């Protein structure tokens, strides 16, 4: 369930963040939500398969790998590349 959040941020920061989000093909809301997910990952409970959206359920298991992949480590690395310092 989504809910509205009001933030007070400098105008210039918002302008640049909107440009960045557009370049990444995301809305500013998606960008902020993904950042919050990244910084709170250790505190959040894992998502159960029955709680996944229908789109994600359809995509599960379509990629096969030759070796075992630590997806959490890969996700952390990619999020750090995108949003880290």
Secondary structure, 3 states (H helix, E strand, C coil): CCCCCCCCCCHHHHHHHHHHHHHCCCCHHHHHHHHHHHHCCCCCCCCCHHHCCHHHHHHCCCCCCCCCCCHHHHHHHHHHHHHCC
